């Protein structure tokens, strides 16, 4: 049995690619749904994201660059709780948008 170093298991997209790509794409889905909701007149309930919406460069860092960095550095199995949370947030946002539009 071989032991892998932390760096081997984490700092690559070769292992756990599905988890890492899912994490990054779900962050992009969350960003897109947030921007659509803001365009439709919804208020952002998260004060941190509300602040980021005022400064687009910080929003790009928080929702594009940081997820890429996190996915690159974290082993895929440690991303599962975040993936589950992001799926829940995306489903909630879609439900709210559909309710508003209907």
BELMOVEN-V451412 format. One record per helix or strand of 3 or more residues. SS is the DSSP state (2 for helix, 1 for strand). FROM is the first residue (numbers start at 1). LEN is the number of residues. If there is no record, write none. Layout:
SS:FROM:LEN ; SS:FROM:LEN
This chain:
2:6:5 ; 2:17:23 ; 2:47:8 ; 2:56:18 ; 2:76:26
